[in-house]
């Protein structure tokens, strides 16, 4: 019965999962770089950042979906320049859905320009390759599409441009994915039958404000999808306490109700945990989903410790 329910839900939501193409995380502010290259190095007080994370969906089901990523970025400041800086980095992720695995390997470059003392404009780009892999051993080899499919393919170039505007209390960004890659075809052949990868947009906006001397509230919304269909929407609400601990909740469309806890262990070590409860038909088959993220960075919840504040007016661009 459980397997039957799972298959029914998979058929209902297969189109949405497959067309999405990119891993989706509940803590999209924590992993803001993975959502937009323009968010890399936004805070000039953080010389470098290392961020990693993993997500598992439908816990307890064989061949369930899971994703993981790791990224590194480094800020470069021109001599005697306090209004602009550069950032370079690398982002690697893997997304596994059943017998299908996709890897992204991107190098990134981002340019940040302070428009005013309280506003920063950023433009960034990911450039890299995709690695597609299909485990045909678990499929019907008598199917012509399976028989003709390559086991693994390397496709390039994969270019992802993005822009972002941010201040201490507000940010808005957008990036476009799959603008240079139109199929799962490349070195090694082709995965499955001929199919088209359509461009996707990824838009986020957030607002943050102090409730009192110790509590800061943040509300952020993420929209993603194709230019011809309805977007997938997610809302994060977070409360940061004393720049050391945070509790939050998230709602992802009509599919997940999520709880989030984040905390700082050491001066530069931050941890985020999320639990998602499936509230669609997967509730009856596999309701549990979990996520963890870890960063080595002085930034927690968009804030730096007082001793890290510099003359680059980081207080005004610390989202």
N, C-alpha and C positions, 0 to 999 in steps of 0.2 A: 504493500500500500504506500509506503514511504517513497519507494522508487517511482511508482506511478505518479504520485503527486509532484515529485521533482521533475519528471519528464514533462508533465503538463505545464508546469511553471516555466520550464526552459523554453518550450515551444512558444508560449505567450510572450516572453520577454527576450527571445533570441535576437530579434531584429534590433532592439535597443542596445543590447550588450555588444553585439558584433559591430554595429555601425559606430559605436562610441570610439573604438580603436585605442584610446589612451586610458591608462590606469586612473581611477578616481579615488581620492583619499578624503576621509572625513575631516582631517585636520589640514585643510587646504591652505590655511594661513601659515602653519608650521612649515609646510613644503611649498611655499609660494614660488620658489625657483622652478620647481618641476611643472608648475602651471604657466609660468611666463618667464622667459629669459631676462626680460627687463627688470625683474625683481631681484636679480643677482647683484649683491653688493650695494643695496639701497642705503644701508647705514654706513656712513664713512668712518664711524668710530670702531667698527668691526673690521679689522684688517683682513681677516680671513674667516671662513666658516666651513665646517664639515657637517653635513647632514645626511642621515640615513634612516630608512624606515622599511616596514613590511606590513602587509595587510593580508588577512585570510578571510575568505567568504564561505558561508555554508559549512561551518565546522562540523566534521563528522561524516561528510559525504566524500566518497572516493572521487578523485579527479576534480576536486573543487577548485574554484578560482583563487589565485593568490598573486600578489604583486610585491615587488621590493625595489628599492632604489638606493643609490648613494651619490652624493655630490660634493664637490669641493670648489670654492671660488676665492679669489684673492683681489683685493683692491689695490690699484696703482694710482698714486697722486703725483701730478706734474709739480715740479719745483715752484714754490711760491705761488701756487694757485689754490685758492680756497673756494672757488665757485664751480669747479668741475673735477671729475675723476673718472678713471676707467676701471673695469672689472673683467677678469678672465676666469674661466673655470671649466669644469667638466661635469657632465651629468650622465649617469648610467642607470637604466632601469630594466626590469623584466616583468612581463605580464603573462600569466599562464591561465588559459581557459580550457579545461578538459585536455584534449590532445594537441591543442595549438599553443605555441609559445612565441612571444614577440619580445625582442630586445631593442632598446634604443641606446646608442652611444653618441653623445653630442659634446662638442666643444662649444663654449659660449664666449661671447664678447658683449659687454654692456657699457654704454656711455651715460654718465649722470651729469646733469647741469642744473645748478640752483637758479631757478627763475627769479625767486625772491628769497628773503631770509627765512621764509616759512614754506616754500614750495620747491620741490625737485621734480624735474622731468627726466625720464630715463627711456632709452631706446636700446633694445638688445636683440640678439639673434642666436639661435642654436644652429649648428651646422654639423652633420654627421651622417650616420648610416643606420639602417634597420636590419635586423637579423630575424627572419621568420623561420619557424621550424614546426613541422607537423609529424606527429608520431603515428605513422600509418599502420603500425603493428596492431593498433586497437580499432582499426576501421575495416570495413568490408573491401578487400582488395579486388573483388569482382566488380565494384563500382568503377566505371570508366574515369570519373573525375579523380578518384583515389589512385587508380593505376597510373594515370598520367602525371600525377602530382610529384613534384620534387620533395625530398625529405627536408631540405634546408635551403634558404635563399638569402643572399646578402643584397640589399637594395640601397641605392644612393643616387643623387645626394638628397639628404633630408634637411630642408631649411625651414626653420620656425622663427618668424619675426614677431616682435612684440613691443609695446609701448606702455609706459606707466607714469602716472602723476601721483605724488605722495607728499604728505606733510605729517606733522606730529599727530594729527587727529583724523586724517582722511586719506584714502587712497582709491584709485581706480585704474584698472589696467585691462588690456586686451591683447591676445596673440592669435595668430592664425596658424593652424597645423595642416599638414599634408598639402602644401601649396606647390611642391616640386615632385611629389611622389603620387602616382595615380593607380598603381597596382602592386600586388605582391609578386613582382617579377624582377629578376636581377641575376646576379652571378649565381649559377646553380640551377637556373630554370624558373619554374613558376609553381606557387602553392595553389592547389586546387584548380578549379576551372577559371577562365578569364573573368575577373571581377574588377570593379572600379573603386578606388579609395577616394572618397570625396573630401574636399576641404572642410575643416572644422574650425569654429571659433571658440575661444575660452575667455570669458569676461568675468572679472571680479570687482567688487566695490565694497568698501568698508568704512565704518565710522567708529571712532573711539572717544570716550569722554570720562573724566574723573567724577566718581560718585561722592568721594570724600578723600581724606588724606591718604587712605590706604587702598581703596578699591577703585579699579578702573574697569569700565564696561566697554566691550567691543561687540559690534554687530557687523557681520560680513555676509555677502551674498555671492554665490558663484553660479554663472549660467554657462552652459556649454552645449554645442550641438552643431548641426549642419545649417547651411543658409536656406534650406528648403523645408525644414521641419521644425517642430516645436522643441525648445531647449530643455535640457535636464537642469533642474534648479535645486540648489542647496542653500540653507541658511544656517550660519554659525552664530551662537550667542555665547560670549565668554566673559567671565569676571576674573580679573587678575588682582590678587591680593598681595600688597607689599612687594611687588616685583619678584616674588618667590614661588607663588602657588596660584593655580588657576583652576576653576571649575566651569564647565560649559555644557551646552546641549546643541544638537544639530538635527535638522529635519531635511531629508533628501527626497523631495517629491512625495509620492505616496508609497515609497519603498522601504525607507529606513527611519527609525527614531534612534538617536544616538546620544550617548553620554561621553564627556571628555574630561580628563584630568591631566594637568600639566604641572611640572614642578622643576625647580632648580636644585640639583644635588650639590654640585660644587660651583665655584665662581663662574666657570664657563661651560658646565655640563647641564644640559636641559633635556628633560624626558617628557614625552607626551603619550598618553594611552587613550584609546577610544574603544567603546563597545557599541556595536550597532545591532539593534533588534529589527529583524525583517517584519514589516507590517503589511506586506502584500501576501500573496498565496504561498510564498516560501515559508511563512510562519508555521505552517503545518508540516513542513518537510525538513527544513534546516534554518532555524531562525537566528542562529548565533554567528556573529562576525566580529573580528577583533583586529586592532591596529596598534602599532607601536612606532614611535619616532624618537630619535636621539640626535642632538646637535652639540657640537663643540663650538661655542660662540658666546660672547658676552651679551648678546641680545636675547632677552626673554620677554615675550609679549610686546615686542617693539620698543623696549626700554633698555637703556644702558645704566650700569652702576655709575654713581656720581664721579668716581675717580676716573672713569673712562671718557667723560665729556671733554671734547676738544674745541679749539677755536673755529672749527668748521661748522659751527652752529648745528651740531647734531641733535640738539633738543627740538629743532624745528623740522627734522626729517627722519624721525625715529620710528615711523610705523613699519 
